[in-house]
Amino acid sequence: MFRTPLRRGLAAAAACIALSGSASACGGGGNAEVCTETFKLYEDYTTQAQSAAGDAASMNKLNADIGAKVKELAGKAEGDLATALNGMADTFTNAQIDPSDKDAALAELQEVRTNMKTALDKVNAICT
């Protein structure tokens, strides 16, 4: 199990995703449906991440699963949105936390939060 600061950090990363997604409206064009699906996926991820935050294996699996789903959405998207979603998929897929080294886990968590925010900012800019 994670210690409390790491658990809070994982929950905060999930909350960042939810806030970024819910604050945006989807733009028009062929990507509108993909934007809607993407933001719904973030909402689902937030709920699941809060439940899994104390369990590294569950959180790592969730990140990998969400990465695969975002990759699928990227396949449906066009242009810049496809590129942004592919980058976001990589961010999720690479977000693997090793709880055996608390300091490394906290550093990884900070990097994941930064990368997720960057990826979300790109998607938000395209979908609004």
Secondary structure as GFF3:
##gff-version 3
##sequence-region A 1 128
A	DSSP	alpha_helix	4	22	.	.	.	ID=ss1
A	DSSP	alpha_helix	32	52	.	.	.	ID=ss2
A	DSSP	alpha_helix	56	76	.	.	.	ID=ss3
A	DSSP	alpha_helix	79	93	.	.	.	ID=ss4
A	DSSP	alpha_helix	102	127	.	.	.	ID=ss5
###
